[in-house]
Amino acid sequence: MQIHETEFPGLLVLVPQVFQDERGFFLESYNINHFREIGINCEFIQDNHAYSKDAGVLRGFHFQVPPVAQAKLVWVTRGAVLDAVVDLRKGSPTYGRVAQFVLSAANFKRMFIPKGFGHAYVTTMPDTEFQYKVDAPYSPAHEGGVVWNDPDVGMDWDAPLAGRKPILSQKDLQLPALADFESPFIFEG
C-alpha cells in the first residue's frame, strides 16, 4: 500500500496494491495490521455504502461530535467523486481550510479522515457507489455539519459540477456556516 501524507495533519491518501489481469482485479480492502503499522490505530466498527443515481449529487460537509466523533476510511467502488474535507480541529495549522481529492473506482484511492474533519463529496459520474468504514456508531443526536457552499470554507464545486446545479438533501441545505459553528474538536498534533 502506498501512503501519501497531506499538508493536513493526520489526513492520508492510501493507494492499495492492485493485482489486475484480463479477468479483472484483486486488492486487499483493509488490513488492521497494515493500518497499525502506519499509525492508524482506530478500530472500525461499521461499514456504510451509499449509492447516488445521478452525477451532481452533493453530500456534506458532515461529521459527528464527541463523544461519538468518527474517523473514516472512504473510497469509491463504482463511478467517481470529488471528495472534500474541512479541518474543524481548533489549534490545527489547517483549521478551516479545505482539501479535495478525486476518488474513483478506476484509481482505487482511499482516504483516511481523522476525527475532527467535516466530510463532503459530489458525484462526477452517474451510478456512483461510495463506501466507508467508521470507528464509532451513527448517532443522530451527535451529527452536525457545515453548509456545502460556505464562502469561509472556500470549496470550489464549479468544476466537478460541470455547470449542473447540485442535488442536495433538505438537511444539507440547512447546515450552519463555519462562522456559526463552535467546534468541539481540539487538534492534538
C-alpha positions as MATLAB code, in Angstrom:
seq = 'MQIHETEFPGLLVLVPQVFQDERGFFLESYNINHFREIGINCEFIQDNHAYSKDAGVLRGFHFQVPPVAQAKLVWVTRGAVLDAVVDLRKGSPTYGRVAQFVLSAANFKRMFIPKGFGHAYVTTMPDTEFQYKVDAPYSPAHEGGVVWNDPDVGMDWDAPLAGRKPILSQKDLQLPALADFESPFIFEG';
ca = [
       0.000    0.000    0.000;
       1.249    3.463   -0.879;
       0.718    6.137    1.782;
       0.527    9.784    0.762;
       0.588   12.306    3.583;
      -1.208   15.582    3.004;
      -0.484   19.017    4.423;
      -3.429   18.367    6.785;
      -2.077   16.552    9.862;
      -3.473   13.020   10.027;
      -5.296   13.148    6.672;
      -3.905   10.410    4.433;
      -4.475    9.232    0.873;
      -3.911    5.491    0.569;
      -3.437    3.505   -2.630;
      -3.713   -0.264   -2.203;
      -1.683   -2.728   -4.204;
      -3.954   -3.891   -7.040;
      -3.403   -7.117   -8.955;
      -5.020   -6.874  -12.408;
      -5.208   -9.137  -15.415;
      -7.647   -9.980  -18.208;
     -10.100  -11.431  -15.642;
     -10.344   -8.290  -13.533;
      -8.584   -7.287  -10.324;
      -7.909   -8.237   -6.711;
      -6.957   -5.964   -3.836;
      -6.902   -6.103   -0.070;
      -9.500   -3.529    1.039;
      -8.473   -3.365    4.665;
      -5.930   -4.989    6.945;
      -5.840   -3.868   10.572;
      -2.160   -4.825   10.946;
      -1.107   -2.680    7.969;
      -3.074    0.240    9.361;
      -1.482   -0.109   12.782;
       1.963   -0.188   11.131;
       1.317    3.254    9.631;
      -0.077    4.668   12.884;
      -3.824    4.355   12.284;
      -4.952    2.713   15.497;
      -8.699    3.197   15.356;
     -10.968    0.186   15.357;
     -13.526    0.366   12.575;
     -16.896   -0.921   13.803;
     -19.316   -0.117   10.994;
     -19.293   -0.171    7.187;
     -21.546    2.127    5.139;
     -22.445    2.066    1.459;
     -24.069    4.992   -0.400;
     -25.429    4.954   -3.936;
     -26.047    8.097   -5.997;
     -28.080    7.711   -9.154;
     -27.049   10.978  -10.812;
     -23.894   12.988  -11.338;
     -24.033   16.157   -9.251;
     -25.280   14.589   -6.009;
     -23.563   16.578   -3.271;
     -23.415   15.319    0.310;
     -21.863   17.225    3.199;
     -19.941   18.671    4.989;
     -20.903   16.099    7.666;
     -19.380   14.957   10.965;
     -20.300   13.650   14.394;
     -19.248   15.455   17.577;
     -17.715   13.843   20.675;
     -18.225   11.508   22.394;
     -19.116    9.680   19.156;
     -16.910   11.570   16.705;
     -15.913    9.364   13.801;
     -12.699    8.664   11.935;
     -13.448    7.399    8.421;
     -11.837    5.343    5.710;
     -13.585    6.247    2.425;
     -13.407    5.028   -1.178;
     -15.447    4.632   -4.369;
     -16.270    1.215   -5.839;
     -18.250    2.439   -8.849;
     -18.125    5.793  -10.607;
     -16.241    8.795   -9.253;
     -16.444   11.688   -6.803;
     -14.629   14.819   -5.876;
     -14.145   14.248   -2.164;
     -13.567   17.184    0.176;
     -12.804   17.697    3.850;
     -12.631   20.785    6.036;
     -10.440   20.765    9.142;
     -12.551   21.666   12.196;
      -9.904   20.990   14.872;
      -9.193   24.079   16.986;
      -5.465   24.779   17.058;
      -4.745   22.867   13.858;
      -2.419   24.633   11.399;
      -5.029   23.876    8.713;
      -8.154   24.861   10.715;
     -10.984   25.998    8.439;
      -9.138   25.003    5.274;
     -10.443   22.560    2.715;
      -8.659   19.707    0.939;
     -10.025   17.866   -2.059;
      -9.212   14.610   -3.828;
     -10.599   12.606   -6.735;
     -11.698    9.150   -5.632;
     -12.886    6.704   -8.260;
     -13.389    3.054   -8.991;
     -10.627    3.429  -11.581;
      -7.933    4.925   -9.299;
      -8.644    2.713   -6.217;
      -7.615    5.546   -3.846;
      -8.818    5.591   -0.269;
      -8.766    8.487    2.133;
      -8.288    8.200    5.880;
     -10.117   11.088    7.562;
      -9.317   11.575   11.264;
     -11.879   12.759   13.792;
     -12.440   16.495   13.637;
     -12.966   16.907    9.894;
     -16.173   17.748    8.066;
     -16.565   15.454    5.063;
     -18.330   16.062    1.737;
     -18.343   14.751   -1.797;
     -20.004   15.353   -5.124;
     -20.564   12.606   -7.668;
     -18.978   13.290  -11.045;
     -20.488   10.238  -12.756;
     -23.955    8.686  -12.588;
     -24.455    5.421  -10.702;
     -21.682    6.111   -8.204;
     -21.187    3.892   -5.169;
     -19.328    5.303   -2.180;
     -18.208    3.145    0.728;
     -16.705    3.922    4.088;
     -15.739    2.489    7.426;
     -16.226    4.389   10.694;
     -14.878    3.845   14.177;
     -17.981    4.993   16.102;
     -21.657    4.171   15.595;
     -24.057    6.517   13.854;
     -25.731    8.804   16.387;
     -28.374   11.234   15.107;
     -28.093   13.206   18.365;
     -24.406   13.905   17.644;
     -24.431   14.588   13.918;
     -23.553   18.010   12.585;
     -22.323   19.781    9.545;
     -21.178   22.928    7.814;
     -23.045   24.190    4.766;
     -21.566   22.943    1.500;
     -21.125   26.377   -0.120;
     -19.811   28.364    2.858;
     -17.554   31.100    1.425;
     -15.332   30.905    4.534;
     -14.557   27.269    3.689;
     -13.901   28.250    0.087;
     -14.598   24.932   -1.604;
     -14.892   25.371   -5.366;
     -17.593   22.986   -6.523;
     -17.906   24.514  -10.028;
     -15.540   22.178  -11.896;
     -16.920   18.879  -10.571;
     -20.495   20.079  -11.047;
     -19.697   20.960  -14.677;
     -22.494   23.517  -14.927;
     -25.090   21.349  -13.161;
     -26.968   22.511  -10.092;
     -26.031   20.313   -7.121;
     -28.575   17.744   -5.977;
     -28.813   18.313   -2.219;
     -30.840   16.990    0.695;
     -33.007   19.332    2.759;
     -30.685   18.640    5.697;
     -27.631   19.788    3.748;
     -29.375   23.000    2.680;
     -29.976   23.926    6.329;
     -26.499   23.370    7.789;
     -24.816   26.333    9.520;
     -21.878   28.365    8.300;
     -18.416   27.697    9.727;
     -18.515   31.085   11.491;
     -21.659   29.960   13.357;
     -20.171   26.641   14.440;
     -18.440   26.332   17.824;
     -16.073   23.444   17.230;
     -15.719   20.837   19.972;
     -12.723   19.321   18.177;
      -9.214   20.028   19.515;
      -6.063   19.434   17.487;
      -3.729   17.087   19.342;
      -0.777   17.253   16.968;
];
